[in-house]
């Protein structure tokens, strides 16, 4: 038999939001850290040039095409391709020499010693975007919510990104998801929905504390969507409507109290000054005649107000 908590979780939408699927397609690709078409094209170009030069030299000395000349030219081409490299403006290449960290090269042209040095990582220093979510996460008041967020981050130290963590892309994404779940679990639903900026700052600080050791800097965290169960949405809407009705009644009561106080003050003035009361009566009579569409019947005793007797 399901517990009450499991029944509450069953009310959450089973599928993530469509916006989260769109964001996953827009994520900065992990391939940026290892693949670089410009570098590959440059290496192929260098290999072809080296092969042609070496083969031309052998042909000039021997005067004929030989297997030795082709083999040596091929070896020289491979060595040249392994020695000459380029890095794009936004890239940094982490170079290991015999398994130990040697230097960080780039951007532009750089050399490596073939078979002794190798490029361990090509770090992309541009701004990265990673979408992450917390599905069916319980708030502190036991309300299941689905939250979608976007993380903007960048690598500021390629050396640490290579040596301190195995895959910094996955590490950042999982750290962000864990931080989001922990932040939601410490807050009530009202705080999650109404104080997004505070939640963003808390998640940002939590992720930054872990990723700074990996050479990764967190730029910003943005909560994009918060989805709660449909049944709970109806309850919250009814609660909000009741709160608005309560506020309106309080305002109306305050207005009536103010009017009552003013009427009491006016009654005191009329009680002290009978002439003021008579003028007010005449004023009301004038307004009734001017704005009224029916017939105004005035008692005969009312005319006595027009006759002022000298005392």
N, C-alpha and C positions, 0 to 999 in steps of 0.2 A: 504494500500500500504506500502510495507516494506521500511524502511529508509535505507540509505546507510550503516550505521553501522550494521544493521541486515543482510544486504546482505553480508557484509564482514564476519560476524560470520557464515553464512551458508556455506561458503567455507571451514571452518575448518572440519577436519575429525570428523565424528559423534561418533566414538568409540574410547576409550582410546587405547593407544599402548599396544601391546601384552606383552611387557616387564613389564608394570605396573601390569597386571594381574598375571604374574609370581611372582613379588615381593610381592603382597598381600598374596600369599600362603606362602611366606618365612618370613612374619612378625613374630616377637616374640609374642607368644600367650599370651592373657590376663590371661589364666588359671594359669600361673606361680605365680600370686599374691595370689591365693586362694587354689589351688589344690596341694597336695603333696602326692603322693602314698606312699612314705616311712613313712610319718607321720601317714597316715591312717593304714597302715599295723602294725606299732608299737602300735597304740592305740588298734587295734583288738587283737594283741598278749598280751598286758597288761591286757585287759579285760578277755581273756581266762585264763590266769595264775591266776588272782585274783579270778575268779569264781571257778576254780579248787581247789585253796587253801582254800577258804571259805567253799566250799561244803565238802571238805575233813575234815575240823575241825568239822563241824556240824555232819558229819557222824561218826566221831570218838567218839564224846560225846553221841550222841543219839543211835548209832548202827543201824540206819535204815534211809531210804530216806523219808523225809517229805517235804510237801509243804512249810513249814516255812523255812526250810533250803535252798530250791531252791530259794525262793523269796529273802531271805537275801543275798544269794550268788550272785544273779543277781544284787541287788542294790550295793553291794560292787564292783562288776565288772564294773558297770557304773561309779561309783565314781572314781575308779582307772583310767579308760580310760579318764575321764575328768580332771584328775589331772596331769598325766604324759604325757609329750610331747617331741618331738625332732624337731629340725630345721636343715635343711641342711646347709652346709658351706656357701652357697651364700644367705641364707635366714635370715630375721629378723622378729620376731613375735611381733606385737604391741598388748599389753594386756591392757584391760580396766577393772577397778574394780568398780562395781556398776555404770557403765556408764561414769566414769571419767578415763582419761588417767593415767595409773599407771607406766608402764615401757616398755622397749623394750628388748625382750629376744632373745637368740640365738647367734651363732649357737650351736648345740649340745642339751643336755638334759636340760629341765627346768620344773618347777612345777607351777600349777595354783590352786586356790581355787575353787572347784566345785560350780557351780551355783552363784558364787559371781564374779569371774573373767572369762573373755572369750577372745579368740583371735579375735581381730577385723580385722587384716590384716596380711598376710604373704607377705612381700615385697621381691622381687627378686632384689638383688644388682648387678647382672651380666649386661653386655652390652646388650642393647636392640636395635632392628632394626625395624623401622617403615617406610613404603613407603607412600608417599603422592603425590598428583598431583594438578595442577591448570589447569582446562580445560576451553578452550574458554576465556582465560583471555586477556584483552586488554592492550597492552603496552602504553607508553605515546604518541606514534605516531599512535595510534589506529590500531594496527595490532593484530589480534587474534592469540594466540599461545596456544599449549598444552605442559605443562612442567611436567615431572616426576622427582621426587627426592627421596632420601633416607636419613633418619635421624637416627643417632646413639646417644643413650642417656643412662643414668643410674640413678638409685635412690641412692642418697648419704645420705639421712635422711629419714628413714622409718617413724619416728614419724610425720614429716610434711606431707609426702605422704598420711598418714592416716587421719590426722585431718584438713588439709588445702584444700583438694580437694576431690570430691566424687569419681571420677574414673580417676586416673592420666594417664592411657593408652589413653583413649579417649581425655582427655584434651590436652595431648601432641600432638596427631595427628591433632586435629582441630586447635590448636595454630600454628602448623607448616604450615598447609595449608593456614591459614589466612595470616601468615607472607610472604609466597611465593607469594600470589596474590598481596599483598601490594608492595612488592619489585619489581615485574614485572611491576605493574602499574606506578611506578616512573621512569622507564627506557625505553629508546628506544630499538627497536628490535636489532639494531647493538650492543648495549651494552650488551644485554641479551645473544647474541650468541657468542660474542668475549671475554667477561670478566666474565666468569663463576666463577672464583675464588673470584672476588670481590662480586658477587651476593651470593655465598655460605657464605662468611664472614658476609655479611649484614643480611642474614636470620638467621644465627647462633646467632648473637648478639641480634636480635629481639626476638627469641624464648627464649634465655637464660634469658632475662630481665623479662619474665613472669613466667617461670617454676622454677626459683631459689627459689621463695617463697614456692613452693610445695615440696622442697627437691629433685628436679630433676635437673641433670646437663647435658647439651648438649655437646656431644663430637665433633661431626662434622655433617655437612650437605653437601651432594653431589648431584649436578644436574646431572642426568643420560641421559635425552633425551629432546630435544626441537623440537616440530613438528609445522611447519607453513603450511599454505594452499599451495597446489600444484601450483596454478596460481602465487602466490607470489614468490615461489621458482624459477619459470621460469624467472620472472622479475628481481629477485636478481641476477640470473646467467647471464642474459644479461647485467645488470649493471656492474657486476664484470668483464665480458669480455671487455666491453667498457673501463673500468678503466685501465685494463692491456694494451689494445691497445694504450690508451692515454700515459701511462708511457713509452711504447716501442718507440713511436714516439718522445717523449721528449728526451729520451736517444739518439736516432738516430740523432736528431737535434743538441744535445750537442756534439756528436762525430764529426759531419760534421763541426761544428764551430771550434772545436779544430784542425781538419785537415786543414781548411782554414787558420787559424792563422799560422800553421807550414809552409804551402805553401807560405804564404806571407813572412815569415822570410827567407825561402829558395830562393825566388825570389830576395830578397834584397841582399843575399850573392852572387848569380850568377850575379846580376847587377854590383856589385862592383868588382868582380873578374871574368874576361872572361875565364881565364884558367880553373877555377873550372867548369864553364858551359860547356866547351869543354870536360873536363874529364867526366862529367855527361853524356854528349851525347854519348861519346864512350862506357861508361858503359851500357847505354840503348841499344846501337847497339850490344854489346857483348851478353847481355841477350837475345835479339831477335834472334840472330843466334844460340845460344846454346839451347834454349828452344822452338823455333819456329819450326813447322812442315812444313811450306810452304816456299815459295821463298821470300827473302827479297830484295826489290828493293831500292837502295840508289841513290839519285840524284848525278850527277857528281860534283855539287858544294860542296857536303858534304866532298869530298876527300880533299878539301882545308884545312880542319881541321888537316890533318896529316902533312901538310907542314908548318913548323914553320919558319918564316922569321925573320932574325935578324934585329933589328931596328938600 
